[in-house]
């Protein structure tokens, strides 16, 4: 792989770091040949600091390491995509992603994907896991751990059953929403992207002509 990468005149290549589960872009950094080798060997991200002119291990001081899941390079072989499982915020500000500011905040009228909420929710849950803001219910679930999350999934599934048996459509929609939310928290805790679940559904239910 390293032999295929085209480093620039300074011996660097841009590395785009992406959350393997939520698909959120976390940061853009640079690697030289040495940091790329260390990333491959350790399965954790290493970069080259252009300002300090030295290698740095993401999370080496803060503990917010990024475990490498997969690495790819683009068609021109001059940029790297690093898919990771982050153990904390990617940004030095404490934010989940370095790309948290919007350039143009004007609202654009578009036809919204009816399932866009799942992308939004997956990103939000990932942010909560990495930033753990006080007072957040999602933070509470992650702090309590998998047993608590599983308990909530079981409780919400029971509530769905009860609402269905009672033929209460109004109650059912709220309970299904609660169940879906807790299932997505569980997927995040298990480091299983929602995309993997959707792929299973696609394989099972391929429409045939």
Beta strands, then each sheet from edge to edge (+ up, - down):
strand 1: 13-19
strand 2: 25-31
strand 3: 46-49
strand 4: 54-57
strand 5: 66-73
strand 6: 79-86
sheet 1: 2+ 1- 6- 5+
sheet 2: 3+ 4-
end
